Amino acid sequence: MNIDVSYDDLPSIVKREPNTAVREPEVFTPEHIGGWLFIIDSVSIVCAFILAHITFLLLHHNTESQHTVTSLVGSAVILLTMMQCGLYSFTTTQNRAREVKLIATAITLSFLFILAMSFTYSELRFSRTWYIGWYIYTLSLVTGARFAAWRRFQHLVGNGRLKRRIAVYGSGEQASRLIEVLRQRGKQWIEIVGVFDDRAKPRGDMRQEATATRGVKDLIGLCRQGKVDELIVALPWSAERRLVHLMSQFENVPTHIRMAPDLAAFSFPRVEHCNVYGLSFLSAENRRHSGFWVPIKVLEDYVLASVLLILFAPLMAVIALAVKLSSPGPVIYKQDRHGLNNRTFKIFKFRSMVVQSEPTSVTIQATRGDPRVTVVGRFLRKTSLDELPQLFNILRGEMSLVGPRPHAADHNELHGSTIGRYFARHKVKPGMTGWAQVHGLRGEIDKPEKMQQRIQYDLDYIENWSIMLDFVILTRTAFVVLFQKTAF
């Protein structure tokens, strides 16, 4: 559907008066926020170290400095971990709850890593009082400083001093769609300072979607005056000669220059740019579990699964005996599940229900107070100990420690026909635990919305996978298992 948009009728994020697009003395762009946050976190970590050292001196009256090396190494570990968790992205600061969770996770993982390193390197010596104090002070000061920074950023956005000033070159449907998408994003810090085009009249049958009153010379002048942070060229990609000519004129402009998606690309919100074979492409779908990281992921699965199997072997033997004595039937329950590339495999679990006299072709999920669940099984399901045999599935190469949880085969067919991109979760191996599970989405699915949420988290995990994310999920899984209320 075509929408006529004139310069005076552009959305509220567009500057209505061209002559008012003047750079204030102190205008900040969101791309600088990451650097400021890094400095704020560094200062907070150092202050936390000083406070912890003062606390140690007051309690132990010991003036010997034994924490300097540990603090230097530890500070670097904390900052690198926070960087890997995406805590220096301006978009992360827009969600305060998520930011606080990521901060707590990153700092906790960092201190656990420091503790592990201390067993290997004798240079990393510290007292327990100092170590615990540094952890508490770091968590408190970093979180508090981030809250103060968030308030400051909101204030700067409110008075127009923190913004991303965008100029759009081009008129027609492509420019109109671009402006419409930016408006739908609803970001207060986005400001369109103007629409520019030397060809103000429609060509052929094309309707003029965004009326521009200024051309290339005016645009270059604004850029050189520092009034534009980002220039987006919104022309059809089929206009090759015109695009090449324009880019040659813009190549010396001191600002970011980007090409807006062609009209078809607006239908693919996750398109990314890549360089392959010496050519530039747009990637509609990326396979994160590929290339360099494949052996790392495999090593993670096999090593951790082997260690966990050795650690839990005595407990698994006790559970097997309890299951055998609780009710007649096999100790291990096997069920068909779909794994990587929709391949079927047998998933292993400790049997938690009584054996059905007549097997059914439809899988019925357990509900609260389900009479099929045995006394032992209720405990196993509540604590997720019934999942331990899936360590063998990992060693057989059928599953991973972390990944989308596999659903029963008949549930796959049911939900796959109603939920878009459902089967995209089978692009990776299923996992014992996953991103959806640590967000409380496990157990009974009594509403379609719950399954939709699960799928969204699974797809987010696949598209943003990293080794660090796996360890974050594994750490959070321990807390979820202890306090979960949705497993019956």
C-alpha positions in Angstrom: 0.0 0.0 0.0 1.4 3.4 -1.0 1.4 6.2 1.5 1.9 9.8 0.4 4.3 11.6 2.8 5.3 15.2 2.3 8.2 16.8 4.1 5.8 18.7 6.4 3.8 15.6 7.2 6.6 13.3 8.1 6.3 11.4 11.4 7.2 13.1 14.7 10.7 11.7 14.6 11.4 13.8 11.5 12.6 17.4 12.0 9.7 19.6 10.7 11.7 22.8 10.2 14.8 22.2 8.0 16.6 25.3 9.3 16.4 24.1 13.0 18.7 21.2 12.4 21.6 22.9 14.2 24.1 21.0 16.2 24.0 22.0 19.9 27.4 22.4 21.7 26.8 19.2 23.7 25.0 16.6 21.7 25.8 13.0 22.3 25.3 10.1 19.9 24.3 6.6 21.2 27.3 5.0 19.5 29.5 6.7 22.1 27.6 5.3 25.1 29.5 2.0 25.1 32.8 3.8 25.7 31.4 5.8 28.5 29.9 2.7 30.1 33.2 0.9 29.9 34.9 3.8 31.8 32.1 3.9 34.4 32.4 0.1 35.0 36.2 0.3 35.2 36.0 3.1 37.8 33.3 1.1 39.8 35.4 -2.0 39.8 38.5 -0.2 41.0 36.5 1.6 43.7 35.1 -1.8 44.7 38.6 -3.2 45.0 39.7 -0.2 47.2 36.7 -0.7 49.5 37.3 -4.4 49.8 40.9 -3.8 50.7 40.0 -1.2 53.3 37.5 -3.6 54.8 40.2 -6.3 54.9 42.6 -4.0 56.6 40.0 -3.0 59.2 39.0 -6.6 60.0 42.5 -8.2 60.0 44.8 -5.3 60.7 47.1 -6.7 58.0 49.0 -4.1 55.9 50.6 -6.7 53.6 49.3 -6.1 50.1 48.5 -9.5 48.6 45.7 -8.6 46.3 47.2 -6.4 43.6 47.8 -9.0 41.0 44.5 -10.7 41.6 42.7 -7.3 41.3 44.4 -6.5 38.0 43.7 -9.9 36.4 40.2 -10.0 37.9 39.3 -6.5 36.6 40.3 -7.5 33.1 38.2 -10.7 33.4 35.2 -8.9 34.6 35.3 -6.2 31.8 35.9 -8.8 29.1 33.0 -10.9 30.4 30.7 -7.9 30.5 31.8 -7.1 26.9 30.9 -10.6 25.8 27.5 -10.3 27.4 26.7 -7.2 25.3 26.7 -4.8 28.2 28.3 -2.0 26.2 25.5 -1.8 23.6 23.2 1.2 23.9 20.2 -1.1 23.1 21.0 -3.2 26.2 20.6 -0.1 28.4 17.0 0.3 27.1 15.9 -2.8 29.1 16.8 -2.2 32.7 15.7 -5.6 34.0 17.7 -7.4 31.3 20.7 -5.2 31.9 20.7 -6.0 35.7 20.4 -9.7 35.0 23.3 -9.6 32.6 25.4 -7.6 35.0 24.8 -10.1 37.8 25.5 -13.0 35.6 28.7 -11.6 34.1 30.1 -10.6 37.5 29.2 -13.9 39.1 30.8 -15.9 36.3 33.9 -13.7 36.4 34.4 -14.3 40.1 33.9 -18.0 39.7 36.6 -17.9 36.9 38.9 -16.0 39.2 38.4 -18.5 41.9 39.2 -21.4 39.5 42.3 -19.6 38.3 43.6 -19.2 41.9 43.9 -23.0 42.2 46.2 -23.0 39.1 48.3 -19.8 39.6 50.0 -19.2 42.9 50.3 -15.5 42.1 46.6 -15.1 42.5 46.5 -15.1 46.3 43.7 -13.5 48.3 41.8 -13.9 51.6 38.2 -15.0 51.6 37.1 -11.8 53.4 38.6 -9.7 50.6 37.3 -11.9 47.8 33.7 -11.9 49.1 33.9 -8.2 49.9 35.2 -7.4 46.4 32.4 -9.4 44.8 29.6 -7.7 46.8 31.1 -4.2 46.3 31.6 -4.8 42.6 28.1 -6.0 42.1 26.6 -3.2 44.1 28.7 -0.4 42.6 28.5 -1.5 39.0 24.7 -1.9 39.3 24.3 1.4 41.1 26.5 3.3 38.6 24.5 1.7 35.7 21.3 3.0 37.3 22.7 6.5 37.6 23.9 6.3 34.0 20.5 5.1 32.8 18.9 8.1 34.6 21.4 10.4 33.0 20.8 8.9 29.5 17.0 9.3 29.9 17.5 12.9 30.9 19.7 13.6 27.9 17.2 11.9 25.5 14.4 13.9 27.1 16.0 17.3 26.4 17.3 16.3 23.0 21.0 16.1 23.8 21.3 12.3 23.2 20.1 11.5 19.7 21.0 9.8 16.4 20.5 12.4 13.7 19.7 10.7 10.4 19.5 12.2 6.9 17.6 10.2 4.2 18.6 10.6 0.6 16.0 9.5 -1.9 12.3 9.8 -2.5 9.6 7.3 -3.4 8.3 4.2 -1.8 11.6 3.0 -0.5 12.2 6.1 1.5 8.7 6.1 2.7 9.0 2.5 3.9 12.2 3.3 5.7 10.7 6.3 7.6 7.7 4.2 8.5 9.9 1.4 9.9 11.9 3.9 11.9 8.7 5.4 13.3 7.5 2.0 14.3 10.7 1.4 16.3 9.5 4.3 18.5 13.0 5.2 19.6 13.0 8.7 21.1 16.7 9.1 20.4 16.2 8.8 16.6 15.7 12.1 14.7 15.4 12.4 11.0 16.8 15.8 10.1 15.5 15.8 6.5 14.8 14.0 3.3 17.0 14.9 0.3 16.7 14.2 -3.4 17.8 16.0 -6.6 15.0 14.4 -8.5 12.0 15.8 -6.6 9.5 14.8 -9.3 8.1 11.3 -9.6 9.5 9.3 -12.5 7.2 7.2 -14.7 4.3 5.7 -12.8 6.0 5.9 -9.4 4.2 8.0 -6.9 6.3 10.4 -4.8 6.3 8.9 -1.2 8.6 11.4 0.5 8.9 14.9 -0.9 12.4 16.3 -0.7 13.2 20.0 -1.2 17.0 19.8 -1.0 19.7 18.0 -2.9 23.2 16.5 -2.7 25.0 19.8 -2.2 22.7 20.8 0.8 23.2 17.3 2.3 26.9 17.4 2.0 27.0 20.8 3.6 25.0 19.7 6.6 27.3 16.7 7.0 30.4 18.8 6.9 28.8 21.1 9.5 28.5 18.1 11.9 24.7 18.2 11.8 24.2 14.6 10.5 25.4 11.4 12.4 24.2 9.0 9.8 23.3 9.2 6.1 21.0 6.6 4.6 20.7 6.3 0.9 17.2 5.0 0.1 17.2 4.4 -3.6 16.2 1.2 -5.5 19.2 -1.1 -5.9 18.4 -1.4 -9.6 19.5 2.2 -10.1 23.1 1.1 -10.3 24.6 4.1 -12.1 22.9 6.6 -9.9 24.0 4.8 -6.7 27.6 4.6 -7.9 27.6 8.3 -8.8 26.1 9.3 -5.4 28.5 7.1 -3.4 31.4 8.8 -5.2 30.1 12.1 -4.0 29.5 11.0 -0.5 32.8 9.1 0.0 34.6 12.1 1.6 31.6 13.0 3.9 32.6 12.7 7.6 29.6 10.6 8.6 28.3 7.0 8.5 26.9 6.2 5.1 24.5 3.3 4.8 22.3 1.9 2.0 18.7 1.2 3.0 17.3 -2.2 2.2 15.6 -2.7 -1.1 11.9 -3.1 -0.8 12.0 -6.9 -0.7 14.5 -6.8 2.2 11.9 -5.0 4.5 10.2 -8.4 4.7 13.3 -10.0 6.3 14.0 -8.2 9.5 17.1 -10.2 10.5 19.1 -9.6 7.2 22.8 -9.0 7.9 25.7 -7.9 5.7 28.5 -10.3 5.0 31.5 -10.5 2.7 32.0 -13.8 0.9 34.2 -14.7 -2.1 35.3 -11.1 -2.2 31.7 -9.9 -2.8 29.1 -8.2 -0.5 26.0 -10.2 0.3 23.0 -9.9 2.6 22.5 -13.0 4.8 18.8 -13.8 5.4 19.7 -16.7 7.6 23.0 -17.3 9.4 24.1 -20.6 10.8 25.7 -19.7 14.1 26.7 -23.3 15.0 29.2 -23.6 12.1 32.8 -23.1 11.1 35.4 -22.5 13.8 33.0 -22.9 16.7 31.7 -26.4 15.8 34.6 -28.3 17.4 34.5 -26.0 20.4 30.8 -26.8 20.9 31.4 -30.5 20.5 34.3 -30.4 23.0 32.1 -28.5 25.5 29.4 -31.1 25.2 31.7 -34.2 25.5 33.9 -32.9 28.2 31.2 -31.5 30.5 28.9 -34.4 29.9 31.6 -36.9 30.8 32.5 -34.9 34.0 28.8 -34.7 35.0 28.3 -38.4 34.3 31.2 -39.3 36.6 30.0 -36.9 39.3 26.4 -38.1 39.2 27.0 -41.8 38.7 26.4 -42.7 42.4 23.3 -40.6 42.5 22.0 -42.2 39.2 22.5 -45.6 40.7 20.4 -44.7 43.7 17.7 -43.2 41.5 17.7 -46.3 39.3 17.1 -48.5 42.4 14.4 -46.2 43.7 12.6 -46.2 40.3 12.8 -50.0 40.1 11.3 -50.4 43.6 8.6 -47.7 43.2 6.5 -49.5 40.5 6.8 -52.3 38.0 8.4 -51.4 34.7 11.8 -50.4 33.1 14.1 -47.9 34.9 14.8 -45.9 31.7 11.9 -44.5 29.7 12.6 -44.0 26.0 10.6 -41.7 23.6 10.9 -40.6 20.0 12.1 -37.0 19.7 13.2 -34.9 16.7 16.8 -33.6 16.8 19.1 -31.9 14.4 17.6 -31.6 10.9 14.4 -33.2 12.1 16.2 -36.6 12.6 14.4 -38.9 15.0 16.2 -40.3 18.1 15.3 -42.0 21.3 15.6 -39.7 24.3 16.4 -41.3 27.7 14.8 -40.4 31.0 14.4 -42.1 34.3 10.8 -43.4 34.3 8.6 -41.2 36.4 5.2 -42.6 35.6 3.4 -45.9 36.0 3.6 -48.1 32.9 0.4 -47.7 30.8 -1.5 -51.0 30.1 -2.4 -49.8 26.6 0.1 -47.4 24.9 -1.4 -44.5 23.1 -0.3 -42.7 20.0 -0.9 -39.3 21.6 1.5 -37.9 24.1 -0.3 -36.4 27.1 1.7 -33.9 29.2 1.9 -34.3 32.9 -0.3 -31.9 34.9 -0.4 -30.9 38.5 -1.5 -33.9 40.6 -1.3 -36.3 37.6 -2.2 -39.8 38.9 0.2 -41.4 36.4 3.2 -39.9 38.2 4.8 -42.1 40.9 5.9 -40.9 44.3 9.5 -41.2 43.3 8.7 -39.8 39.8 7.2 -36.6 41.3 10.4 -35.9 43.1 12.5 -36.6 40.1 10.4 -34.4 37.8 10.3 -31.6 40.4 14.1 -31.6 40.6 14.7 -32.5 36.9 16.8 -35.5 38.0 14.8 -37.6 35.6 16.7 -35.9 32.8 20.1 -37.2 33.9 20.2 -40.2 31.5 20.2 -37.6 28.7 24.0 -37.3 29.4 24.2 -40.5 27.4 22.3 -38.9 24.5 24.9 -36.2 24.5 27.8 -38.7 24.4 26.0 -40.5 21.5 26.0 -37.2 19.6 22.2 -36.8 19.6 21.9 -33.9 22.0 23.9 -31.0 23.5 24.1 -29.7 27.0 22.5 -26.5 25.9 20.0 -26.1 23.1 16.2 -26.0 22.4 14.4 -28.7 24.4 13.1 -31.5 22.2 9.4 -31.9 22.1 7.4 -35.2 21.6 7.2 -36.1 17.9 3.4 -35.7 17.8 3.6 -32.3 19.5 6.1 -31.3 16.9 3.6 -31.9 14.1 0.8 -30.1 16.0 2.8 -26.9 16.8 4.8 -27.0 13.6 1.6 -26.5 11.6 0.4 -23.5 13.7 3.6 -21.6 14.8 5.7 -19.9 12.2 9.4 -20.8 12.1 8.8 -23.6 14.6 11.0 -26.1 12.8 13.9 -23.6 12.6 14.7 -24.8 16.1 15.9 -28.0 14.6 18.9 -26.3 12.9 20.9 -27.2 16.0 21.0 -30.2 18.3 18.4 -30.2 21.1 19.7 -29.6 24.6 19.2 -30.8 28.2 18.5 -27.2 29.1 17.9 -24.1 27.1 17.3 -20.4 27.0 13.6 -20.8 27.3 13.9 -23.1 30.3 16.0 -20.6 32.3 13.3 -18.1 31.7 10.7 -20.3 33.4 9.2 -21.8 30.2 9.2 -25.5 31.0 6.6 -28.0 32.0 3.0 -28.1 30.9 1.9 -26.1 27.8 -1.7 -25.2 28.5 -1.8 -22.1 26.2 -0.6 -21.6 22.7 1.1 -18.4 23.8 3.5 -20.3 26.1 4.7 -22.4 23.2 5.1 -19.3 21.1 7.2 -17.8 23.8 9.3 -20.9 24.0 10.0 -20.9 20.3 10.9 -17.2 20.4 13.5 -17.9 23.1 14.8 -20.9 21.2 15.3 -18.9 18.0 16.9 -16.1 20.0 19.4 -18.6 21.4 20.2 -20.0 17.9 20.7 -16.6 16.3 22.8 -15.2 19.2 24.7 -18.4 20.3 28.1 -18.1 21.9 30.1 -20.2 24.3 29.6 -17.5 26.9 25.8 -17.7 26.5 26.0 -21.5 27.0 27.8 -21.0 30.3 25.3 -18.4 31.4 22.4 -20.8 30.7 24.2 -23.6 32.6 24.8 -21.4 35.6 21.2 -20.2 35.6 19.9 -23.7 35.2 21.1 -24.6 38.7 19.0 -21.8 40.2 16.0 -22.6 38.1 16.0 -26.3 39.1 16.1 -25.3 42.8 13.2 -22.8 42.6 11.1 -24.1 39.7 7.3 -24.4 40.1 6.1 -25.5 36.7 7.5 -29.1 36.6 4.8 -31.7 37.6 
